[in-house]
């Protein structure tokens, strides 16, 4: 299960990388592929809704049971993760406006995108540096089974459905260089 979470973490880093590439296009004063941005944002929102929140909630409960001294850290991480969704929904609304040819200040949109990217990357950093090592040290097979049970029914089929629903995104991911999970590695 920790391997699955690490894979999910890496995949989310890739999604953020695609958005970051589009942010850089905006910074150059050019128009990025907003349709692709729509796919990325929709994918992340779907992932948050269908998988992440239930898994994160399961982590917090398990941490409270096994490592109560880390419960506050886990609760804060969950709260931080939940704060990402309204930011992403706001970006989603702005992308809709652009795709409907409404006027939107691109500097404001770029600033909102950058703030979202920074916040989500900070969450991933904390996950990688604090949560994952803690789980690897303190969780056993029983804990792993409990997390497996927390996965939504037919999760693997749902992930396949998401991949089929966002073909442009997956084509972009296959072409893009995979970013390092740790920005210090670049």
GIRA-V749778 format. One record per pair of residues at least 24 apart in sequence whose ideal C-beta (glycine too) atoms are under 6 Angstrom apart, sorted by the first residue. I is the first residue (numbers start at 1). J is the second residue. Records with the same first field share a line. If there is no record, write none. Layout:
I->J / J
//
This chain:
1->144 / 147 / 148
2->135
9->127
13->179 / 181
14->173
15->40 / 44
16->117 / 120
17->179
18->172
20->117
23->113
26->110
34->95 / 98 / 99
36->168 / 172
37->95
38->95
39->166 / 168 / 169
40->169
41->91 / 92
43->166
45->88
46->162
48->85
54->150
55->150
56->81
58->147 / 150
62->143
67->138
80->123
81->123
84->120
87->116
91->116
//
